[in-house]
Amino acid sequence: MSQGAITRAVDAPATRASDVYERLKSDILAAELEPGRKLQLRFLMEHYGAGQTPLREALNRLASEGLVIGKEQRGFFVKPASLDELRELTKTRCWVEGLALRESMANATAEWEETLLVAHHRLDRTPRSLDPDKFVSNPEWEQQHRRFHEILIGNCGSKPLIAFCQQLAERLARYRALSSRKAFRVRKVGDEHAQLLRATLEGHVEDAVALLQAHYIRTADFVESDFASAPSANEPSDQ
């Protein structure tokens, strides 16, 4: 067997495990695999077209990241949503992204402002939902939304701060996915982004920070309202 063939044979299982991990993680963060759901191996093998070994590797990796929990004799579950976690993460994100936005605005350049304008224009032109009559998450909107927020704070001049902000955003992603279904008809998220952009470009630091923080708090409020109406909906279930 050639060296290339040996390398491909060794890499193949790792590649499959990484692919399954990325797909599982994406579905958990998008709440396609809802909080508290039992991750039955038979279903996962059929849905992701993968064997038990790469699936178990992916599940163990997701467990180490706090997105999946393992219960002895019961298997794996998507980590339940938690009001305490939501509030803690939201509060921390407001703090750190508020700081990052202040620094980005203090370091403002014409190039950064132009990049931010372009990002907002692309976001504003992208439909939030693939179906105008009901919420169907649009992956292109999600990408443009992430890009806008990354540019907004990305001029702060601190790579560790940016990395921490990205970690918080990822941990909050599934909560935002849960809020989107409820907020689609009533929340004017485009107006929120437009107001935030305007305050940022006009140099109104306190207004911009307040608008950014209110943007995140409003998301948390929609999730909390769901908890109030169905407080046990996210508990782990064997069903």
C-alpha positions as CSV (number, residue, x, y, z in Angstrom):
1,M,0.0,0.0,0.0
2,S,1.4,3.4,-0.9
3,Q,2.1,6.1,1.7
4,G,-0.8,8.2,0.3
5,A,-3.2,5.3,0.6
6,I,-2.1,4.7,4.2
7,T,-2.6,8.3,5.0
8,R,-6.1,8.3,3.5
9,A,-7.0,5.2,5.5
10,V,-5.8,6.7,8.7
11,D,-7.5,10.1,8.1
12,A,-10.9,8.7,7.0
13,P,-12.3,7.8,10.4
14,A,-11.1,11.1,11.9
15,T,-12.7,12.9,9.0
16,R,-16.0,11.1,9.4
17,A,-16.0,11.9,13.2
18,S,-15.3,15.5,12.5
19,D,-18.0,15.8,9.9
20,V,-20.6,14.2,12.2
21,Y,-19.4,16.5,15.0
22,E,-19.9,19.6,12.9
23,R,-23.3,18.5,11.7
24,L,-24.5,17.6,15.2
25,K,-23.2,20.8,16.7
26,S,-24.9,22.8,13.9
27,D,-28.2,21.1,14.5
28,I,-28.0,21.6,18.3
29,L,-27.1,25.3,18.0
30,A,-29.9,25.8,15.5
31,A,-32.3,24.0,17.9
32,E,-33.1,21.5,15.2
33,L,-32.2,19.0,17.9
34,E,-34.1,20.6,20.7
35,P,-32.9,21.1,24.3
36,G,-33.5,18.0,26.5
37,R,-33.9,15.6,23.5
38,K,-32.5,12.1,23.9
39,L,-29.9,11.4,21.2
40,Q,-30.8,7.9,20.3
41,L,-28.0,6.2,18.4
42,R,-30.3,4.4,16.0
43,F,-31.9,7.7,14.9
44,L,-28.5,9.4,14.7
45,M,-27.0,6.6,12.6
46,E,-29.9,6.9,10.1
47,H,-30.1,10.7,10.1
48,Y,-26.4,11.4,9.8
49,G,-25.4,8.3,7.8
50,A,-22.7,7.4,10.3
51,G,-21.6,4.4,12.4
52,Q,-21.5,4.1,16.1
53,T,-17.8,4.9,16.6
54,P,-17.7,8.4,14.9
55,L,-21.1,9.2,16.5
56,R,-19.8,8.3,20.0
57,E,-16.6,10.3,19.4
58,A,-18.7,13.3,18.3
59,L,-21.1,13.0,21.3
60,N,-18.2,12.8,23.7
61,R,-16.6,15.9,22.2
62,L,-19.9,17.8,22.4
63,A,-20.3,16.7,26.0
64,S,-16.9,18.2,26.8
65,E,-18.1,21.5,25.3
66,G,-21.2,21.5,27.4
67,L,-23.7,21.0,24.6
68,V,-24.5,17.4,25.3
69,I,-24.9,15.5,28.6
70,G,-24.3,11.8,29.2
71,K,-26.4,9.9,31.8
72,E,-25.3,6.5,33.0
73,Q,-27.4,3.7,31.6
74,R,-29.6,6.3,29.8
75,G,-27.3,7.6,27.0
76,F,-26.8,11.1,25.6
77,F,-29.2,14.1,25.7
78,V,-29.0,17.6,24.3
79,K,-28.2,19.8,27.2
80,P,-31.5,21.3,28.5
81,A,-32.0,25.0,28.2
82,S,-31.6,26.8,31.5
83,L,-32.9,30.3,32.5
84,D,-29.9,30.6,34.8
85,E,-27.5,29.9,32.0
86,L,-29.3,32.2,29.6
87,R,-29.3,35.1,32.1
88,E,-25.7,34.6,33.0
89,L,-24.5,34.3,29.4
90,T,-26.6,37.3,28.3
91,K,-25.3,39.5,31.1
92,T,-21.7,38.5,30.4
93,R,-22.2,39.1,26.7
94,C,-23.6,42.6,27.3
95,W,-20.6,43.4,29.4
96,V,-17.8,42.2,27.1
97,E,-19.4,43.2,23.8
98,G,-20.2,46.6,25.3
99,L,-16.5,47.0,26.0
100,A,-15.5,45.7,22.6
101,L,-17.9,48.1,20.8
102,R,-16.6,51.0,22.8
103,E,-13.0,50.1,21.7
104,S,-14.1,49.5,18.1
105,M,-15.7,53.0,18.0
106,A,-12.6,54.6,19.6
107,N,-10.5,53.0,16.9
108,A,-12.9,53.9,14.1
109,T,-11.5,54.3,10.6
110,A,-13.2,55.0,7.3
111,E,-12.3,51.5,6.1
112,W,-14.0,49.9,9.2
113,E,-17.1,52.1,8.8
114,E,-17.4,51.2,5.1
115,T,-17.0,47.5,5.9
116,L,-19.7,47.8,8.5
117,L,-22.0,49.6,6.1
118,V,-21.6,46.9,3.5
119,A,-22.2,44.1,6.1
120,H,-25.4,45.8,7.2
121,H,-26.6,46.3,3.6
122,R,-26.2,42.6,2.9
123,L,-27.9,41.6,6.1
124,D,-30.8,44.0,5.4
125,R,-31.3,42.7,1.9
126,T,-31.4,39.0,3.1
127,P,-34.8,37.6,4.1
128,R,-35.0,36.5,7.7
129,S,-37.1,33.4,6.9
130,L,-37.1,31.1,3.9
131,D,-40.9,31.2,4.1
132,P,-42.7,34.6,4.4
133,D,-45.7,33.0,6.1
134,K,-44.0,31.1,8.8
135,F,-40.5,31.0,10.3
136,V,-38.0,28.8,8.5
137,S,-34.5,29.8,9.4
138,N,-32.5,31.2,6.5
139,P,-28.8,30.1,6.6
140,E,-27.7,33.0,4.5
141,W,-29.3,35.5,6.9
142,E,-27.6,33.7,9.8
143,Q,-24.3,34.1,8.1
144,Q,-24.8,37.8,7.3
145,H,-26.1,38.4,10.8
146,R,-23.0,36.8,12.4
147,R,-20.8,38.8,10.0
148,F,-22.4,42.2,10.9
149,H,-21.9,41.6,14.7
150,E,-18.4,40.4,14.2
151,I,-17.4,43.5,12.3
152,L,-19.2,45.7,14.8
153,I,-16.8,44.6,17.6
154,G,-13.9,43.4,15.5
155,N,-12.1,46.8,15.4
156,C,-11.5,46.7,19.2
157,G,-7.8,45.7,18.8
158,S,-7.9,42.7,21.1
159,K,-7.9,39.2,19.7
160,P,-8.5,37.5,23.1
161,L,-11.6,39.8,23.7
162,I,-12.9,39.0,20.2
163,A,-12.4,35.3,20.8
164,F,-14.3,35.4,24.1
165,C,-17.1,37.3,22.5
166,Q,-17.3,34.6,19.8
167,Q,-17.4,31.9,22.5
168,L,-20.3,33.6,24.2
169,A,-22.2,34.1,20.9
170,E,-21.8,30.4,20.1
171,R,-23.1,29.3,23.5
172,L,-26.1,31.6,23.2
173,A,-26.8,30.5,19.6
174,R,-29.3,27.8,20.5
175,Y,-31.2,30.2,22.8
176,R,-31.4,32.7,19.9
177,A,-32.7,30.0,17.7
178,L,-35.4,29.2,20.2
179,S,-36.4,32.9,20.4
180,S,-36.5,33.3,16.6
181,R,-39.5,31.1,16.2
182,K,-41.6,33.1,18.7
183,A,-40.2,36.5,17.6
184,F,-40.5,36.2,13.9
185,R,-43.9,37.9,13.5
186,V,-43.5,40.6,16.2
187,R,-39.9,41.6,16.5
188,K,-38.5,44.2,14.1
189,V,-35.0,43.0,14.3
190,G,-34.0,44.9,11.1
191,D,-34.9,48.1,12.8
192,E,-32.8,47.2,15.8
193,H,-29.8,46.6,13.5
194,A,-30.4,49.9,11.6
195,Q,-30.6,51.9,14.9
196,L,-27.4,50.3,16.2
197,L,-25.6,51.0,12.9
198,R,-26.7,54.6,12.9
199,A,-25.6,55.3,16.5
200,T,-22.2,53.6,15.8
201,L,-21.4,55.5,12.6
202,E,-22.5,58.8,14.2
203,G,-20.1,58.2,17.1
204,H,-22.8,58.1,19.9
205,V,-21.0,55.6,22.1
206,E,-23.4,55.3,25.0
207,D,-26.4,55.0,22.7
208,A,-24.7,52.4,20.6
209,V,-23.7,50.3,23.6
210,A,-27.2,50.6,25.1
211,L,-28.8,49.5,21.8
212,L,-26.5,46.5,21.5
213,Q,-27.2,45.4,25.0
214,A,-30.9,45.9,24.6
215,H,-30.7,43.8,21.4
216,Y,-29.4,40.9,23.3
217,I,-31.7,41.3,26.3
218,R,-34.7,41.4,24.0
219,T,-33.7,37.9,22.6
220,A,-33.4,36.6,26.2
221,D,-36.8,38.0,27.0
222,F,-38.5,36.0,24.2
223,V,-36.9,32.8,25.5
224,E,-37.9,33.6,29.1
225,S,-41.5,34.1,28.0
226,D,-41.5,30.5,26.6
227,F,-40.2,29.2,29.9
228,A,-43.0,31.0,31.7
229,S,-45.6,29.2,29.6
230,A,-43.9,25.8,29.6
231,P,-41.3,25.6,32.4
232,S,-40.7,21.9,32.1
233,A,-40.5,21.8,28.3
234,N,-36.7,21.5,28.2
235,E,-36.2,18.8,30.8
236,P,-34.4,15.7,29.5
237,S,-36.8,13.1,28.0
238,D,-36.4,9.5,27.0
239,Q,-39.1,10.0,24.3
